[in-house]
Amino acid sequence: MMNKLFISCLPGLEDVLGQEVEKLGYAFTKGRAGVFVPYQDMKQIYILNLHLRTASRVLLPLATFRCYDKNDLYKGALGVNWQPWFKGMPTLAIDSFVMHKTLTNSLFAAQVVKDAICDQLKGKTGQRPSVDTSNPDLGLHLYIVDNMATVSFDTSNPPLHQRGYRIEGGVAPLRENLAAALLILGGYKAEDRLIDPCCGSGTFLIEAAMIASNTAPGILRPTFGFYRHPDFNEDEWQKVKADALKQEVKLEPGKLFGIEESVKAYSILKRAIHKSKFDRWIAVSNGDFRTMELPYQPTFVIANPPYGIRLSEMEELAGLYADLGDFLKQKTHKPAKGAIFTGSLELSKCVGLKTAKRYVLSNGGIECRLLTYDLY
Ligand SMILES: C[S@@+](CC[C@H](N)C(=O)[O-])C[C@H]1O[C@@H](n2cnc3c(N)ncnc32)[C@H](O)[C@@H]1O
């Protein structure tokens, strides 16, 4: 077994993720779209998966080898004893990132690894696993850069942004781990009175409730990849979960409020909040933030307003962004903080306030910005 875990995240979130890792008591070094953490034991894997808010996956390397061509890749993958990982013949998916002179197709490279696994298992057991790319029982990750290949076991599977409170359909929500990172970067604190004036399905509200109550983000998840690790110990895992529950703190009511204009999004929002079990602490209202009566003057406002692709929408949206700027200026209890996350540089300029900090982050291939404001 290799001695370093790789914890992946969205590019640009390495520092926030690293700080989280450090808070849990582990050292880290920064990598590309993730951090490396010296591997200790299975308990560490349970803790990282359960507690990290901004991570995507925790990967445990099973083999690292030189890889100049397809044959090296096949042989390297055969070097792992796969039998203990495939008890009961789980379905399989191999995710891959490949930058290589001759192996130019990452799907093909993943196929070579899959063939090696299937050939080995067929020889030993007479059975071979089938592939399920959308909902695999067992997830592997292949990484090839600079003629070095690493095959890792995905201890998270499915990825950690899937917290277990999401209601599918309709609105385009932010990924939960990105929303948590934006709250942290924006300077959100448990004592803040928060308002999201364009709250959609409520991702900021629910992630803020989790941060303020010190709730482990993975606590509602029905499954983790590490359940399939040959050394998985149910009792030890239950203890890690019980410790997390003990660390939760009671939230004060009346500190989280969201406004959503669309009736469809509002119905999804209500259901997501209920599923997250924070109904008593998160209040929401259906309407326009420009005319909505507020329950309090917020000390922290965060929003991910729409950013139209069509030019015809730009004028209307420019007005919306300017109104958000006014909302930040006029409705907050000073000193306060504001944070706006948008995929449009042009629209962000319409907010009309001096930014304190800017972060450029890639969100689903779109270059987005988090702009923060200090309001005095
Ligand atoms: C990009 S989505 C927000 C997604 C949200 N962050 C999430 O994770 O689900 C923007 C939302 O702002 C809402 N919205 C647009 N204008 C609004 C207004 N004037 N007042 C309240 N909500 C508005 C839209 O209906 C939409 O649901």
The ligand as a MOL file (V3000), in Angstrom:
LIG
                    3D

  0  0  0     0  0            999 V3000
M  V30 BEGIN CTAB
M  V30 COUNTS 27 29 0 0 0
M  V30 BEGIN ATOM
M  V30 1 C -28.1980 30.2940 -9.8360 0
M  V30 2 S -29.6360 30.0690 -8.9250 0 CHG=1
M  V30 3 C -29.1020 29.8110 -7.2780 0
M  V30 4 C -28.7460 28.3920 -7.0090 0
M  V30 5 C -28.4650 28.1300 -5.5590 0
M  V30 6 N -27.2010 28.7180 -5.1250 0
M  V30 7 C -28.4730 26.6410 -5.2890 0
M  V30 8 O -27.4420 26.0770 -4.9340 0
M  V30 9 O -29.5160 26.0060 -5.4860 0 CHG=-1
M  V30 10 C -30.3000 31.6860 -8.8060 0
M  V30 11 C -31.6850 31.7320 -8.1930 0
M  V30 12 O -32.0530 33.0900 -7.9660 0
M  V30 13 C -33.4530 33.1820 -8.1190 0
M  V30 14 N -33.7960 34.6160 -8.3160 0
M  V30 15 C -33.5780 35.3800 -9.4220 0
M  V30 16 N -34.0020 36.6380 -9.2180 0
M  V30 17 C -34.5060 36.6870 -7.9620 0
M  V30 18 C -35.0980 37.7240 -7.1660 0
M  V30 19 N -35.2500 38.9570 -7.6490 0
M  V30 20 N -35.4820 37.4130 -5.9040 0
M  V30 21 C -35.3320 36.1560 -5.4200 0
M  V30 22 N -34.7990 35.1340 -6.1260 0
M  V30 23 C -34.3860 35.4000 -7.3800 0
M  V30 24 C -33.7430 32.2940 -9.3140 0
M  V30 25 O -35.0860 31.8770 -9.3410 0
M  V30 26 C -32.7730 31.1330 -9.0700 0
M  V30 27 O -33.3870 30.0600 -8.3980 0
M  V30 END ATOM
M  V30 BEGIN BOND
M  V30 1 1 1 2
M  V30 2 1 2 3
M  V30 3 1 2 10
M  V30 4 1 3 4
M  V30 5 1 4 5
M  V30 6 1 5 6
M  V30 7 1 5 7
M  V30 8 2 7 8
M  V30 9 1 7 9
M  V30 10 1 10 11
M  V30 11 1 11 12
M  V30 12 1 11 26
M  V30 13 1 12 13
M  V30 14 1 13 14
M  V30 15 1 13 24
M  V30 16 1 14 15
M  V30 17 1 14 23
M  V30 18 2 15 16
M  V30 19 1 16 17
M  V30 20 1 17 18
M  V30 21 2 17 23
M  V30 22 1 18 19
M  V30 23 2 18 20
M  V30 24 1 20 21
M  V30 25 2 21 22
M  V30 26 1 22 23
M  V30 27 1 24 25
M  V30 28 1 24 26
M  V30 29 1 26 27
M  V30 END BOND
M  V30 END CTAB
M  END
